[in-house]
């Protein structure tokens, strides 16, 4: 799961909850921040993680999602994610 609040208040800023929230499988493997970039190529979306993200998600690498659809659909979806999540775009064609 990837999510980010549309508006942050002062408490969110203090608790560093103004960043993207990412979760894998359950809440024990989740946290705020940790997403460096999103990258798409062909039928794959790669969520590039910082070392902090890898630590709280308890994984060694990035998150890789493989799709069974046209690359143009993935590219449009990733572009919308960049706008919504305010993540640096790194889209490979």
N, C-alpha and C positions, 0 to 999 in steps of 0.2 A: 504494500500500500504506500502511495505517495500522497501527501496532503500538505497544504499550507493555508493558514487563515487569510481571509481577504483583508482584515484589519487587525492590527496589533495594538494592544494597550501598553501602558507603562510596565505592568506586571510581566507581560510577555517578553518585553525587552530585557528586564532585569533577570528573568529566569532563562533567557536565551531560547524562548519558545517562539520567536519571530522567524525562525528558519523552517526549512522543509522538514516535515516529520516523515520518516521512512520506517516501515515495519516489514519483517519477513516472518511468516508463519504465525507468530504470536507476540504479545507485548513484551515478553522477556528479551526479544531480539528487535528492539526498536529504539528510536531516539530522534532528537532534533539536530539538524545540521548533518554533516558527513557526506553530502552529495556535492561532488565537484563539478560534474557536467553530465549531460546526456548526449549520447552519440548514436546515430542510426546509420546502418548500411545494409543494403539488400533487405533481408527479412529479420534483422536483429536490432533490438534496442539495448544499448549498453548504458547502465547507470554507473558512471565512474565515481568511486568513493574516495574520500580522504582516509588517512590512517585512522582518524577518530571514528569515521563511519564503519570501517571494517571491524574495529574493535567492538563497538556496541552491537553490531549485527552478528558478531562472532563468525566472520568469514574471512578468507584470505585474499580474495580478489574482488572484482567488480560484480555487479548483478547483471546477468545477461538474460534477456527475454527473447525467445524466437517466435515469430509470427508466421502464419500461413495466409498471407495476403499480399497484395501489390505494394511494392516499395513506396509508391507515391502516397498511399494511404498512411503508411508509417511516418513518412516525412511530414505530412500535414499534421498528424497527431503530435509528433515531437515538437513541431513549431508551436502548437497550442500549449504544450507543456512548458516550453520556455517562457511564454508570456505569463501563464498562470503561476508557475513556480519561481519565476525570476531566476532561472538557472542559465549559466553561460552556455550558448549553443556551440556544439561541435558536431555538425552534421557532415558525415562523409558521404559522397555520392558514389 
